[in-house]
Each structure stands twice: as C-alpha cells, then as structure tokens.
Amino acid sequence: MGTDAARARITALDTYDIRFPTSRELDGSDAMNPDPDYSAAYVVLRTDAGDGLEGHGFTFTIGRGNDVQVAAIEALREHVVGRPVAALCANPADLSRDLIGDSQLRWLGPEKGVMHMAIGAVVNAAWDLAAKREGLPLWQLLAEAEPEWLAAQIDYRYISDALTYDEAVNLLRWGKEGAPQRAAALRERGYPAYTTSPGWLGYGDEKLERLAKQAVADGFTQIKLKVGADLDDDVRRMRVARAAVGPEIRIAVDANQRWSVGEAIEWVKALAEFDPYWIEEPTSPDDILGHAAVRRGVAPVKVATGEHVQNRVIFKQLIQAEAIDVLQLDAARVGGVNENLAILLLAAKHGIPVCPHAGGVGLCELVQHLSMFDYVALSHTVQDRAIEYVDHLHEHFLDPVVIERGHYAAPRIPGFSAQMLAESVERYVYPHGTFWAAEAAEAAAAEAAGAVTE
C-alpha cells in the first residue's frame, strides 16, 4: 500500500558506480583522453507514493574517479530524503537552491567541479520524477510550462548583468508563440543530429573512412573528428574524411583542450584547406579571453565550447567576450536542468546557436530534451543547430535515443530518458557487478597460473 499522494516523501537516495569497458575498442578516445571507460555516477530517488515512479539521474565520467563522484552525490542525501514529493516536483528550484546553498559543501566549489556535477545529477533526477508524475517527456513538460514559473526556476545570481527574470519571462512568452505547430513538426521530423562516431582518435584510417561514408548514407549532414595529438596525423585524417564525405558535408574538429592559444590558431590554419566547420575546445575551458583570441585568429572557422564549462557564469562571460560562435551545453556538467535553462536563455537572448555535447554514456538521452524544448518554446529554430550523437551504450537505457535520417526522434515516454535497465546496472556496477566480477576472477586465475608456472 502506498502513502497518500499528498503525504508522499522521498524515502531513499540510492547511488551506483556504473562503468563500461569502452577503452577496449578505443571508443571515445581523443587527444586528452586516450583510453576512456565511459561511466555514470548514477542516482535513484525512491518514494513511498506507491505509484512505482522513481527519479533517475547521473553525471558522466570516464572511469577512475567515478567512485569520488558517487561519494559526492551521497553527501547530498540529507537534503533530499524526507522531502515531500509533491512540493519537490512542483518547484525543483527549491531543491537546487538548497543543494547549492549548503555552505560547507559550497566551499568545495563553489558551483563547479565534482560537487556541482553531483548537484546536477540529483536535480536532474528530480526533474525526471516530476516529468513522470505529469505523464510527459521532459521536453514537453518544459515547453508547456508557464513562462513565469519556468523563469523562476533559474538562479540569476552572477548573471543578472546579462539576463534578468523579466527578460527571461519575455523570451519565454515569445518562445511559446506557435509552439504547438513546432511540437508537431518535431514529432514528425525530429531534431537534427551530427555524429562523432567516425572520428575517435584511436580509429585507423580505414575505419574512419568507412564510418564517415556510413554517416552520410544514414542522413547525417555533419560529422566530427578528434584532433590535437599529431598535426601530420590530423592532416592525413582530415584528408581521408573530406574525401569520404565530399564537399557539402560539414566536418567539425575537436581538440579536447589540448592546445595553448597560439598552438590552436596555427593548428587550425594548417587544417583550413579541408574546410573545418568549427574547432571545439581549442584550449582550456576556463580561458575566456583565450577563446576570444582563437576565434579572431581562426575565422571564418567557428569556435565551439561548453562540455567542460563549469557553470552559467563562465557561459555568460564567453558570450560577453564574443569568444564563441557555438554554445555546447552539457546536461550533466552544470547544476542540472535549472542551470541549463539559464544557459539556454543566455544563448537565446544573444543569438548564439546551441549544439549540445553528448559524447558520453546517457548524454544523448538527456540533451535531446533540452534542445527540443529550445526549438519548440524558446528559439523557434534548428538553423545551424544539431545535437551530437555517438552510437554506443544506448541499449542500456529504458528509453534510448532513436535516430531517423540523421535526426533525433522526439521522446514520447514520460521522464528525462535517464533510467538505466536494471540488468545493465547489475552487470556493470563497479567493482562487484557480474561483468567486473568475472573480469577480476579471470585476472586472479591468470595470476595464479603464472605463479604456478614460475
């Protein structure tokens, strides 16, 4: 028997260290991260409502340190367990402010790094629960929300010189004009995607060529290549990619913060003959003025960044400094949906196209909702906008992304698409899941056999 809905509370915050062995095939490899094991610090909010609904969220890492991220989420438990479910779902901003406002935990940030990512995971789980209780996918919940309520979900501290509550309300009121027609178009056509799958740095030329040609055949009009380790290699790989896709397909390149400002300018100039569409993360994500210098130095190649930008304040400054052409928000890097709403509104006010980062486990599932809300009820456009897509690990989610003709199909299942399958959690929870336990047993057996031989 469940508790009366009006009295239902959050009864548990459960965490899981989920790791996938993607380093075995070099999936996800780039100039700064050559051997990633895509991982999720995963959280589940459970209730006594008796309706079977739970809130699921996570933040993304690439292996070692995922346990630290899980511990950070667990440190937030006392702020969450015991909260009334109805109040939490009616106003997730209260939870966000309480988590960010913990003065002792805030000292570890503030609003950056491991603790802020932990806050994002919990806040996203709350939005997942809220959308499920409304029976709507998150993008639709956001798109149908009243502008005043949605604007009130945002923390305007430190950004009021670039965006105020009144400005947000006006942007959202304008955004809702014609929203039903755009929602119908979204359900019919989906949202544009680009694919990084051909371009991981550890892939050989033959695999790059094959996957690039396949991407075009599948309807993608943009692909992305990782660059930055060796210039001669990058020139060769860009030549292979351009020959494979032809002159009309956009090729973005991503250095994953590998360069100093001067290196970035010279490296991109060396690739200019292959017409790169943007250079992503050319230098440190904290170097706002460096990005501005790179942008001036590599034009007309665009500058894109955002997956490691730690909060709305840095995004504000990147926009104010005219340091970026493309804003790449990340669903799991900042403080969750609330902060990403602020970032989307900053971009909308200043006319910056948003092309979210999704190169990690579950990130495609999350960011699609943010971009679809942006199109339907904020920016009105998909011009020069696309969501990153990588083609692995979706099978571990209850509501995996669906790509049709190079577009994300609009999710129809209620929630934030964050929920993993129970069998995937059981298999890949680290270090005692069935996959990792078998790996450990095999390694121990090999070590024992070696000792006997010696």
C-alpha positions as CSV (number, residue, x, y, z in Angstrom):
1,M,0.0,0.0,0.0
2,G,1.3,3.4,-0.9
3,T,1.2,6.6,1.2
4,D,-1.5,9.1,0.4
5,A,-0.1,11.2,-2.6
6,A,-0.3,14.4,-0.6
7,R,1.9,13.0,2.1
8,A,4.3,11.0,0.0
9,R,8.0,11.7,0.6
10,I,11.4,10.9,-0.9
11,T,12.4,7.8,1.1
12,A,15.8,7.0,-0.4
13,L,18.6,8.3,-2.5
14,D,20.5,5.3,-3.9
15,T,23.8,5.6,-5.8
16,Y,25.6,3.3,-8.2
17,D,29.1,3.4,-9.7
18,I,28.4,2.2,-13.3
19,R,31.4,1.7,-15.6
20,F,31.5,0.4,-19.2
21,P,34.7,-1.0,-20.7
22,T,34.8,1.3,-23.8
23,S,38.6,1.6,-23.6
24,R,38.8,-2.0,-25.1
25,E,37.8,-0.7,-28.6
26,L,39.1,2.9,-28.1
27,D,35.5,4.2,-28.3
28,G,35.6,7.8,-27.0
29,S,39.3,8.2,-27.5
30,D,40.7,11.7,-28.1
31,A,43.9,13.7,-27.7
32,M,43.5,14.2,-23.9
33,N,41.6,11.0,-23.0
34,P,43.2,8.1,-24.9
35,D,41.6,5.2,-23.0
36,P,38.2,6.2,-21.5
37,D,35.9,3.7,-19.8
38,Y,32.6,5.6,-20.1
39,S,31.0,5.7,-16.7
40,A,28.0,7.1,-14.8
41,A,27.7,8.1,-11.2
42,Y,24.0,7.1,-11.1
43,V,21.3,8.2,-8.6
44,V,17.8,6.9,-8.0
45,L,15.2,8.9,-5.9
46,R,12.7,6.5,-4.4
47,T,9.4,7.5,-2.8
48,D,6.6,6.0,-0.7
49,A,3.9,7.2,-3.1
50,G,3.0,3.7,-4.1
51,D,2.8,4.6,-7.8
52,G,6.1,2.9,-8.8
53,L,7.6,6.1,-10.0
54,E,11.3,7.0,-9.3
55,G,13.6,9.8,-10.3
56,H,16.7,8.8,-12.2
57,G,19.8,10.9,-12.9
58,F,23.5,10.7,-13.3
59,T,26.7,12.5,-14.2
60,F,29.2,11.3,-16.6
61,T,32.9,10.4,-16.0
62,I,35.4,8.2,-17.9
63,G,36.4,5.6,-15.3
64,R,38.7,6.2,-12.4
65,G,37.3,8.8,-10.1
66,N,33.7,7.7,-10.7
67,D,33.7,6.5,-7.1
68,V,34.6,10.0,-6.0
69,Q,31.7,11.4,-8.0
70,V,29.3,8.8,-6.4
71,A,30.5,9.8,-2.9
72,A,29.7,13.5,-3.8
73,I,26.2,12.5,-4.7
74,E,25.8,10.6,-1.4
75,A,26.9,13.7,0.5
76,L,23.7,15.4,-0.7
77,R,21.4,12.7,0.8
78,E,20.3,14.7,3.9
79,H,19.0,17.5,1.7
80,V,16.8,15.1,-0.3
81,V,15.5,12.2,1.8
82,G,12.3,13.2,3.6
83,R,11.3,15.9,1.1
84,P,7.6,15.9,0.2
85,V,7.3,14.6,-3.4
86,A,4.6,16.9,-4.5
87,A,6.5,20.0,-3.4
88,L,9.7,18.8,-4.9
89,C,8.1,18.2,-8.3
90,A,6.1,21.4,-8.2
91,N,9.2,23.5,-7.7
92,P,12.6,21.8,-8.4
93,A,14.2,25.2,-7.9
94,D,13.8,24.9,-4.1
95,L,15.9,21.7,-4.2
96,S,18.5,23.3,-6.5
97,R,18.9,26.3,-4.2
98,D,19.2,24.2,-1.1
99,L,21.9,22.0,-2.6
100,I,23.9,24.9,-4.0
101,G,23.4,26.8,-0.7
102,D,24.9,24.2,1.6
103,S,27.7,26.4,2.9
104,Q,30.1,23.6,3.9
105,L,29.7,21.7,0.6
106,R,29.8,25.0,-1.3
107,W,33.3,25.5,0.0
108,L,34.4,22.6,-2.3
109,G,33.2,24.6,-5.3
110,P,31.5,26.9,-5.4
111,E,29.3,25.8,-8.2
112,K,32.0,23.9,-10.0
113,G,33.7,20.6,-10.1
114,V,32.7,17.3,-8.5
115,M,30.1,18.7,-6.0
116,H,28.4,20.8,-8.7
117,M,28.1,17.8,-11.0
118,A,26.7,15.8,-8.1
119,I,24.1,18.5,-7.6
120,G,23.3,18.3,-11.3
121,A,22.7,14.6,-11.1
122,V,20.3,14.9,-8.1
123,V,18.4,17.9,-9.7
124,N,18.1,16.0,-13.0
125,A,16.7,13.1,-11.1
126,A,14.1,15.4,-9.5
127,W,13.1,16.7,-12.9
128,D,12.8,13.1,-14.2
129,L,10.4,12.3,-11.4
130,A,8.4,15.5,-12.0
131,A,8.0,14.7,-15.7
132,K,7.0,11.1,-14.9
133,R,4.3,12.3,-12.5
134,E,3.0,14.7,-15.1
135,G,3.0,11.8,-17.7
136,L,5.1,13.9,-20.1
137,P,8.6,13.6,-21.6
138,L,10.7,16.4,-20.1
139,W,11.0,18.4,-23.3
140,Q,7.2,18.7,-23.5
141,L,6.9,19.5,-19.8
142,L,9.3,22.4,-20.2
143,A,7.7,23.5,-23.5
144,E,4.2,23.6,-22.0
145,A,5.2,25.3,-18.7
146,E,4.1,28.8,-17.9
147,P,6.8,31.3,-18.7
148,E,6.7,32.9,-15.2
149,W,7.1,29.5,-13.5
150,L,9.9,28.4,-15.8
151,A,11.8,31.7,-15.4
152,A,11.5,31.3,-11.6
153,Q,13.4,28.1,-11.8
154,I,16.6,30.0,-12.7
155,D,19.2,31.4,-10.3
156,Y,20.0,34.9,-11.6
157,R,22.9,35.5,-9.2
158,Y,26.0,36.5,-11.0
159,I,24.3,36.7,-14.4
160,S,21.7,39.5,-13.9
161,D,24.0,41.8,-15.9
162,A,23.4,39.6,-18.9
163,L,19.9,38.1,-18.2
164,T,17.1,39.2,-15.7
165,Y,14.0,37.5,-14.6
166,D,11.8,39.9,-16.6
167,E,13.9,39.3,-19.8
168,A,13.6,35.6,-19.3
169,V,9.8,35.8,-19.0
170,N,9.6,37.9,-22.2
171,L,11.9,35.5,-24.1
172,L,9.7,32.5,-22.9
173,R,6.5,34.3,-23.7
174,W,7.7,34.9,-27.3
175,G,9.0,31.4,-27.4
176,K,5.6,29.9,-26.8
177,E,4.1,31.7,-29.8
178,G,3.5,28.9,-32.4
179,A,4.8,26.2,-30.0
180,P,2.1,23.6,-30.9
181,Q,3.0,23.8,-34.6
182,R,6.7,23.3,-33.8
183,A,5.9,20.5,-31.4
184,A,4.0,18.8,-34.2
185,A,6.9,19.4,-36.7
186,L,9.3,18.0,-34.1
187,R,7.3,14.8,-33.7
188,E,7.1,14.4,-37.5
189,R,10.7,15.2,-38.4
190,G,12.8,15.0,-35.3
191,Y,15.8,17.3,-34.3
192,P,19.0,17.5,-36.4
193,A,21.9,15.4,-35.2
194,Y,25.6,15.2,-36.1
195,T,27.8,12.2,-35.4
196,T,31.2,11.9,-33.7
197,S,31.2,8.1,-34.2
198,P,33.6,8.1,-37.2
199,G,36.2,10.4,-35.6
200,W,37.6,8.9,-32.4
201,L,41.3,9.4,-32.4
202,G,42.2,5.8,-31.8
203,Y,40.4,4.6,-35.0
204,G,42.5,3.8,-38.1
205,D,42.0,5.5,-41.5
206,E,40.1,2.6,-42.9
207,K,37.6,2.6,-40.1
208,L,37.3,6.4,-40.2
209,E,36.6,6.3,-44.0
210,R,34.0,3.5,-43.6
211,L,32.2,5.1,-40.8
212,A,32.2,8.6,-42.4
213,K,30.7,7.2,-45.6
214,Q,28.1,5.3,-43.5
215,A,27.2,8.5,-41.6
216,V,26.4,10.3,-44.9
217,A,24.3,7.3,-46.0
218,D,22.4,7.4,-42.7
219,G,21.4,11.0,-43.3
220,F,23.9,13.0,-41.2
221,T,25.0,16.3,-42.7
222,Q,27.8,16.8,-40.2
223,I,30.5,14.6,-38.7
224,K,33.2,15.4,-36.1
225,L,36.8,14.3,-35.8
226,K,39.0,14.4,-32.8
227,V,42.3,16.2,-33.4
228,G,45.3,17.6,-31.5
229,A,47.7,14.8,-30.8
230,D,49.9,15.0,-34.0
231,L,49.5,17.6,-36.8
232,D,50.6,15.3,-39.6
233,D,48.2,12.6,-38.5
234,D,45.4,15.2,-38.3
235,V,46.1,16.5,-41.8
236,R,46.0,12.9,-43.1
237,R,42.8,12.0,-41.3
238,M,41.1,15.2,-42.4
239,R,42.0,14.4,-46.0
240,V,40.6,10.9,-45.6
241,A,37.4,12.3,-44.1
242,R,36.8,15.0,-46.6
243,A,37.4,12.6,-49.5
244,A,34.9,10.2,-47.9
245,V,32.0,12.7,-47.3
246,G,32.5,15.2,-50.1
247,P,32.5,19.0,-50.1
248,E,28.9,19.5,-48.9
249,I,29.1,17.7,-45.5
250,R,30.3,19.7,-42.5
251,I,33.3,18.4,-40.7
252,A,33.8,19.8,-37.2
253,V,37.0,19.1,-35.3
254,D,37.5,18.8,-31.6
255,A,40.9,19.3,-29.7
256,N,39.6,18.5,-26.2
257,Q,41.5,21.4,-24.7
258,R,44.9,20.1,-26.0
259,W,46.4,23.4,-27.1
260,S,47.6,26.8,-25.9
261,V,46.1,29.8,-27.7
262,G,48.9,30.1,-30.2
263,E,49.0,26.4,-31.0
264,A,45.3,26.4,-31.6
265,I,45.5,29.2,-34.1
266,E,48.4,27.6,-36.0
267,W,46.9,24.1,-35.9
268,V,43.5,25.2,-37.2
269,K,45.1,27.2,-40.0
270,A,47.0,24.0,-41.1
271,L,43.7,22.2,-41.4
272,A,41.9,25.1,-43.1
273,E,42.3,23.5,-46.6
274,F,39.8,20.9,-45.5
275,D,37.1,23.5,-44.6
276,P,36.6,22.6,-40.9
277,Y,33.2,23.9,-39.7
278,W,34.2,24.5,-36.1
279,I,37.1,24.0,-33.7
280,E,35.8,22.6,-30.5
281,E,37.5,23.1,-27.1
282,P,40.7,24.6,-28.7
283,T,42.1,25.5,-25.3
284,S,41.3,25.5,-21.5
285,P,37.6,25.8,-20.9
286,D,38.3,28.5,-18.3
287,D,40.3,30.7,-20.7
288,I,37.6,33.1,-21.8
289,L,40.0,35.6,-23.4
290,G,42.0,32.8,-24.9
291,H,38.9,31.6,-26.7
292,A,38.2,35.1,-27.9
293,A,41.8,35.3,-29.3
294,V,41.4,31.9,-31.0
295,R,38.1,33.0,-32.5
296,R,39.7,36.1,-34.0
297,G,42.7,34.1,-35.2
298,V,40.9,31.2,-37.0
299,A,37.9,33.0,-38.6
300,P,35.9,32.0,-40.6
301,V,36.2,28.7,-38.8
302,K,33.8,28.8,-35.9
303,V,34.8,28.3,-32.2
304,A,32.6,26.0,-30.1
305,T,32.9,25.0,-26.5
306,G,30.9,24.1,-23.4
307,E,31.1,20.4,-22.4
308,H,33.6,21.3,-19.6
309,V,32.3,24.8,-18.8
310,Q,31.5,24.6,-15.2
311,N,28.6,27.0,-14.7
312,R,26.3,29.7,-16.1
313,V,28.8,32.4,-15.1
314,I,31.5,31.2,-17.5
315,F,29.0,30.8,-20.3
316,K,27.9,34.4,-19.6
317,Q,31.4,35.6,-20.0
318,L,32.1,33.6,-23.1
319,I,29.1,35.3,-24.7
320,Q,30.0,38.8,-23.4
321,A,33.6,38.4,-24.6
322,E,32.4,37.3,-28.1
323,A,34.6,34.2,-27.6
324,I,32.4,31.6,-29.1
325,D,30.2,31.0,-32.2
326,V,28.5,27.8,-30.9
327,L,27.5,27.1,-27.4
328,Q,27.8,23.4,-26.3
329,L,25.9,22.9,-23.1
330,D,26.2,19.6,-21.3
331,A,23.3,18.1,-19.4
332,A,25.5,16.6,-16.6
333,R,28.3,19.1,-16.2
334,V,26.5,22.0,-14.6
335,G,23.8,22.1,-11.8
336,G,21.1,20.3,-13.8
337,V,18.0,21.4,-15.7
338,N,17.6,24.6,-13.8
339,E,21.1,25.9,-14.6
340,N,20.8,24.7,-18.2
341,L,17.6,26.7,-18.6
342,A,19.7,29.8,-17.7
343,I,22.3,28.9,-20.2
344,L,19.7,28.3,-23.0
345,L,18.1,31.7,-22.2
346,L,21.5,33.4,-22.3
347,A,22.2,31.9,-25.7
348,A,18.7,32.8,-27.0
349,K,19.0,36.4,-25.9
350,H,22.3,36.8,-27.6
351,G,21.5,34.8,-30.8
352,I,24.1,32.0,-30.1
353,P,23.2,28.6,-31.6
354,V,23.2,25.7,-29.1
355,C,24.7,22.4,-30.2
356,P,24.9,20.3,-27.1
357,H,27.7,17.9,-26.2
358,A,26.6,14.3,-26.0
359,G,29.8,12.3,-26.3
360,G,29.3,10.1,-23.2
361,V,27.1,7.4,-21.7
362,G,23.5,8.6,-21.5
363,L,24.3,12.2,-22.5
364,C,22.4,11.8,-25.8
365,E,19.4,10.7,-23.9
366,L,19.4,13.8,-21.7
367,V,20.4,16.6,-24.0
368,Q,17.8,15.8,-26.6
369,H,15.1,17.1,-24.2
370,L,16.9,20.4,-23.7
371,S,17.4,21.1,-27.4
372,M,13.8,20.1,-28.3
373,F,12.5,22.4,-25.6
374,D,14.7,25.2,-27.0
375,Y,13.3,24.7,-30.5
376,V,9.6,24.3,-29.5
377,A,9.3,27.1,-26.9
378,L,12.4,29.3,-26.9
379,S,14.5,29.9,-30.1
380,H,11.9,28.7,-32.7
381,T,14.7,27.4,-35.0
382,V,17.0,24.5,-35.7
383,Q,19.1,26.7,-38.1
384,D,22.8,25.8,-37.6
385,R,21.9,23.6,-34.6
386,A,22.4,19.9,-34.1
387,I,22.8,17.6,-31.2
388,E,25.9,15.4,-31.0
389,Y,25.3,11.7,-31.4
390,V,27.5,8.7,-30.6
391,D,26.3,5.2,-31.4
392,H,27.2,3.2,-28.3
393,L,25.7,2.3,-24.9
394,H,22.1,3.3,-25.7
395,E,21.0,-0.3,-25.3
396,H,21.4,0.1,-21.5
397,F,18.6,2.7,-21.2
398,L,14.8,2.1,-20.8
399,D,14.1,4.9,-23.3
400,P,17.1,5.0,-25.6
401,V,17.5,7.7,-28.3
402,V,16.2,6.9,-31.7
403,I,18.0,8.3,-34.8
404,E,16.0,8.5,-38.0
405,R,17.5,10.0,-41.2
406,G,20.1,11.9,-39.2
407,H,17.6,13.3,-36.7
408,Y,16.7,12.6,-33.1
409,A,13.2,11.3,-32.9
410,A,11.2,13.1,-30.2
411,P,10.9,11.1,-27.0
412,R,7.3,10.1,-26.1
413,I,7.9,8.2,-22.8
414,P,7.4,10.3,-19.6
415,G,10.6,11.5,-17.9
416,F,14.1,12.6,-18.7
417,S,15.1,9.4,-20.5
418,A,17.7,8.8,-17.8
419,Q,16.6,5.5,-16.4
420,M,19.0,2.5,-17.0
421,L,17.8,-1.0,-17.3
422,A,18.1,-3.0,-14.1
423,E,20.1,-5.8,-15.7
424,S,22.6,-3.2,-17.0
425,V,23.1,-1.8,-13.5
426,E,23.5,-5.3,-12.1
427,R,26.1,-6.2,-14.8
428,Y,28.2,-3.1,-14.8
429,V,28.1,-1.7,-11.3
430,Y,31.7,-1.4,-10.2
431,P,33.5,-3.4,-8.9
432,H,31.0,-6.2,-7.9
433,G,28.7,-6.3,-11.0
434,T,28.7,-9.5,-12.9
435,F,30.9,-8.2,-15.7
436,W,33.6,-6.7,-13.4
437,A,33.5,-9.7,-11.0
438,A,34.1,-12.0,-13.9
439,E,37.0,-9.8,-15.1
440,A,38.5,-9.9,-11.6
441,A,38.1,-13.6,-11.3
442,E,39.8,-14.1,-14.7
443,A,42.7,-11.9,-13.8
444,A,43.2,-13.7,-10.5
445,A,43.1,-17.0,-12.2
446,A,45.7,-15.8,-14.8
447,E,47.9,-14.5,-12.0
448,A,47.7,-17.8,-10.1
449,A,48.5,-19.8,-13.2
450,G,51.5,-17.6,-13.8
451,A,52.7,-18.1,-10.2
452,V,52.5,-21.9,-10.6
453,T,54.4,-21.7,-13.9
454,E,57.2,-19.7,-12.3
